[in-house]
């Protein structure tokens, strides 16, 4: 059993991951802006864009469950707009929420994993980080940045028994995608060979695999769970 932290764990993909890991017998903490209880899981309020809050959240999890051995970084947000109309605030908020916040979280998790010579880090990116998408330059840039960060870190820590991998979902039915227009949704699915949205549980299954001992030789990988949307990228 490991101490597991899931950021963005109070809803959508993160919630499905947290439940999957808890069902596997791990001690799971969910981290999000909301401190709402989550079916018996340890729920810790935290804005991941604030490194002081990230440090406090880890401290609470460490006191309750012990040092974090599995980190699933899934916090994120969207502010869609054509780039010519995109404001500085639109760009900065999305990069902070998706990329910088993940950096703060992963950096805080590393010392304990390095001391233990064991750790599993799984970062939730997006198929759009590999393909791009009109109106989502900020989101796609941040999600692509996660891949570069994960692969760089994977090279740094592989010798210490720590794996770092990325899961890249396609269109998943969550609150994050609920505001897509029918036209946007149909266009996305038209480019998806599977012709249906991905479920949060399907993404959670991929994340769970990457945290297990049987995946100890998998690091620096980008695992698409996208119905073929990003095929070839």
C-alpha positions as CSV (number, residue, x, y, z in Angstrom):
1,X,0.0,0.0,0.0
2,X,1.3,3.4,-0.9
3,X,0.5,7.0,0.1
4,X,-1.1,8.5,-3.1
5,X,-1.9,12.1,-3.9
6,X,-4.1,13.1,-6.8
7,X,-4.3,16.7,-7.7
8,X,-7.5,17.8,-9.4
9,X,-8.9,14.8,-7.6
10,X,-12.2,16.2,-6.5
11,X,-13.9,15.8,-9.9
12,X,-13.7,14.2,-13.4
13,X,-10.6,12.2,-14.3
14,X,-9.0,12.9,-10.9
15,X,-11.9,11.6,-9.0
16,X,-12.0,8.4,-11.1
17,X,-8.2,8.0,-10.5
18,X,-8.6,8.5,-6.8
19,X,-11.4,5.9,-6.5
20,X,-9.5,3.4,-8.6
21,X,-6.3,3.8,-6.5
22,X,-8.4,3.5,-3.3
23,X,-10.1,0.4,-4.5
24,X,-6.6,-1.1,-5.1
25,X,-5.9,-0.6,-1.3
26,X,-3.8,2.6,-1.3
27,X,-4.2,5.5,1.1
28,X,-5.4,8.2,-1.2
29,X,-5.6,12.0,-0.7
30,X,-7.4,14.2,-3.2
31,X,-6.2,17.7,-3.6
32,X,-8.3,20.5,-5.2
33,X,-9.5,24.0,-4.7
34,X,-12.6,22.6,-3.0
35,X,-12.3,21.0,0.4
36,X,-15.5,19.0,0.0
37,X,-15.3,15.5,1.4
38,X,-14.8,12.8,-1.2
39,X,-16.3,9.4,-0.1
40,X,-14.0,8.8,2.8
41,X,-10.8,9.9,1.0
42,X,-8.6,12.4,2.6
43,X,-9.6,15.8,1.0
44,X,-7.1,18.6,1.1
45,X,-7.8,22.1,-0.2
46,X,-5.0,23.5,-2.3
47,X,-4.5,25.9,-5.2
48,X,-1.6,24.3,-7.0
49,X,-0.5,27.6,-8.5
50,X,0.6,28.7,-5.0
51,X,3.8,26.8,-3.9
52,X,3.1,27.7,-0.2
53,X,-0.3,25.9,-0.4
54,X,1.3,23.0,-2.2
55,X,3.8,22.6,0.6
56,X,1.1,22.8,3.2
57,X,-1.0,20.2,1.4
58,X,1.9,17.8,1.2
59,X,2.6,18.3,4.9
60,X,-1.0,17.3,5.8
61,X,-0.9,14.2,3.6
62,X,2.5,13.2,4.9
63,X,1.3,13.5,8.5
64,X,-1.8,11.4,7.8
65,X,-0.7,8.8,5.2
66,X,3.1,9.1,5.2
67,X,5.4,10.3,2.5
68,X,3.8,10.4,-1.0
69,X,5.0,7.6,-3.1
70,X,2.5,8.0,-6.0
71,X,1.7,11.4,-7.4
72,X,-1.0,11.8,-10.1
73,X,-0.9,15.4,-11.3
74,X,-4.3,16.1,-12.9
75,X,-5.2,19.7,-11.9
76,X,-6.0,21.9,-14.9
77,X,-8.3,24.4,-16.5
78,X,-9.3,25.9,-19.9
79,X,-10.0,29.4,-21.2
80,X,-10.6,28.9,-24.9
81,X,-10.2,31.8,-27.3
82,X,-8.7,32.3,-30.7
83,X,-5.1,33.5,-30.2
84,X,-5.6,36.8,-31.8
85,X,-8.3,37.5,-29.2
86,X,-6.6,35.8,-26.3
87,X,-5.7,38.1,-23.4
88,X,-2.6,37.9,-21.2
89,X,-4.8,36.7,-18.4
90,X,-6.3,33.9,-20.5
91,X,-2.8,32.7,-21.4
92,X,-1.2,33.1,-18.0
93,X,-4.0,31.5,-16.1
94,X,-4.1,28.3,-18.2
95,X,-0.3,27.9,-18.2
96,X,-0.2,28.5,-14.5
97,X,-3.0,26.0,-13.8
98,X,-1.8,23.3,-16.1
99,X,1.9,23.6,-16.3
100,X,3.4,25.7,-13.5
101,X,1.1,24.1,-10.9
102,X,2.3,20.7,-12.0
103,X,5.9,21.8,-11.6
104,X,5.3,23.0,-8.0
105,X,3.6,19.7,-7.2
106,X,6.1,17.4,-8.7
107,X,9.0,19.4,-7.2
108,X,7.5,19.0,-3.7
109,X,7.0,15.3,-4.2
110,X,10.5,14.5,-5.3
111,X,12.6,14.7,-2.1
112,X,10.6,12.0,-0.4
113,X,10.7,9.7,-3.4
114,X,14.5,10.3,-3.9
115,X,15.1,9.3,-0.2
116,X,13.0,6.2,-0.6
117,X,14.5,5.4,-4.0
118,X,11.0,4.7,-5.2
119,X,8.2,6.7,-6.7
120,X,5.6,6.9,-9.4
121,X,4.7,10.2,-11.0
122,X,1.9,10.3,-13.6
123,X,1.0,13.5,-15.3
124,X,-2.3,14.1,-17.0
125,X,-1.7,15.9,-20.3
126,X,-4.1,15.9,-23.3
127,X,-4.2,14.6,-26.9
128,X,-4.5,18.3,-27.8
129,X,-1.0,18.9,-26.5
130,X,0.2,16.6,-29.3
131,X,-2.1,17.7,-32.1
132,X,-3.1,21.4,-31.3
133,X,-6.6,22.7,-31.5
134,X,-8.1,26.0,-32.9
135,X,-9.0,28.3,-30.0
136,X,-6.9,26.4,-27.5
137,X,-3.3,27.6,-28.1
138,X,-2.9,28.3,-24.4
139,X,-4.2,24.9,-23.3
140,X,-2.3,22.9,-26.0
141,X,0.9,24.8,-25.2
142,X,0.6,24.0,-21.5
143,X,-0.3,20.4,-22.1
144,X,2.6,20.0,-24.6
145,X,4.9,21.5,-22.0
146,X,4.0,18.8,-19.5
147,X,5.4,16.2,-21.9
148,X,8.7,17.9,-22.2
149,X,8.9,18.4,-18.4
150,X,8.0,14.7,-17.7
151,X,10.5,13.3,-20.2
152,X,13.3,15.6,-18.9
153,X,12.5,14.5,-15.3
154,X,12.3,10.9,-16.3
155,X,15.9,11.1,-17.4
156,X,16.9,12.7,-14.2
157,X,15.4,10.3,-11.7
158,X,15.2,6.9,-13.4
159,X,18.3,5.7,-11.6
160,X,16.6,6.3,-8.3
161,X,13.7,4.0,-8.9
162,X,11.3,6.8,-9.9
163,X,9.2,6.6,-13.1
164,X,7.6,9.6,-14.7
165,X,4.9,9.1,-17.3
166,X,2.2,11.0,-19.1
167,X,-1.4,10.0,-19.9
168,X,-2.9,11.9,-22.8
169,X,-6.7,11.6,-22.9
170,X,-8.9,12.6,-25.8
171,X,-12.4,14.0,-25.3
172,X,-13.6,12.9,-21.8
173,X,-17.1,13.7,-20.5
174,X,-16.3,15.8,-17.5
175,X,-17.1,19.2,-16.1
176,X,-14.0,20.5,-18.0
177,X,-15.5,19.7,-21.3
178,X,-19.2,20.4,-20.5
179,X,-19.1,23.9,-22.0
180,X,-18.0,22.6,-25.5
181,X,-20.6,23.5,-28.1
182,X,-22.3,20.6,-30.0
183,X,-20.3,21.7,-33.1
184,X,-17.0,21.6,-31.2
185,X,-17.9,18.2,-29.7
186,X,-19.0,16.8,-33.1
187,X,-15.8,18.0,-34.8
188,X,-13.7,16.4,-32.1
189,X,-15.5,13.1,-32.4
190,X,-15.3,13.2,-36.2
191,X,-11.5,13.1,-35.8
192,X,-11.7,10.2,-33.3
193,X,-11.7,6.7,-34.9
194,X,-13.5,5.3,-31.9
195,X,-16.3,7.8,-32.5
196,X,-17.2,8.2,-28.8
197,X,-15.9,10.1,-25.8
198,X,-13.5,8.4,-23.4
199,X,-14.8,7.7,-19.9
200,X,-12.9,8.9,-16.8
201,X,-12.7,5.3,-15.7
202,X,-10.8,4.4,-18.8
203,X,-8.2,7.1,-18.1
204,X,-8.0,5.9,-14.5
205,X,-7.2,2.4,-15.6
206,X,-4.3,3.6,-17.6
207,X,-3.0,5.7,-14.7
208,X,-3.3,2.8,-12.4
209,X,-1.3,0.6,-14.7
210,X,1.6,3.1,-14.7
211,X,1.8,3.1,-10.9
212,X,2.1,-0.6,-10.5
213,X,5.3,-2.7,-10.1
214,X,4.6,-4.4,-13.5
215,X,5.2,-1.0,-15.1
216,X,8.5,-0.4,-13.4
217,X,10.3,-0.4,-16.8
218,X,8.0,2.2,-18.3
219,X,9.2,5.8,-17.9
220,X,9.2,8.8,-20.1
221,X,6.2,7.4,-22.0
222,X,3.2,9.2,-23.3
223,X,0.2,6.9,-23.1
224,X,-2.7,8.1,-25.3
225,X,-6.2,7.2,-24.1
226,X,-8.0,9.0,-26.9
227,X,-9.8,6.6,-29.1
228,X,-7.2,7.1,-31.8
229,X,-7.6,10.9,-31.9
230,X,-3.9,11.6,-31.8
231,X,-2.7,8.6,-33.7
232,X,0.7,9.1,-35.1
233,X,1.7,12.0,-32.9
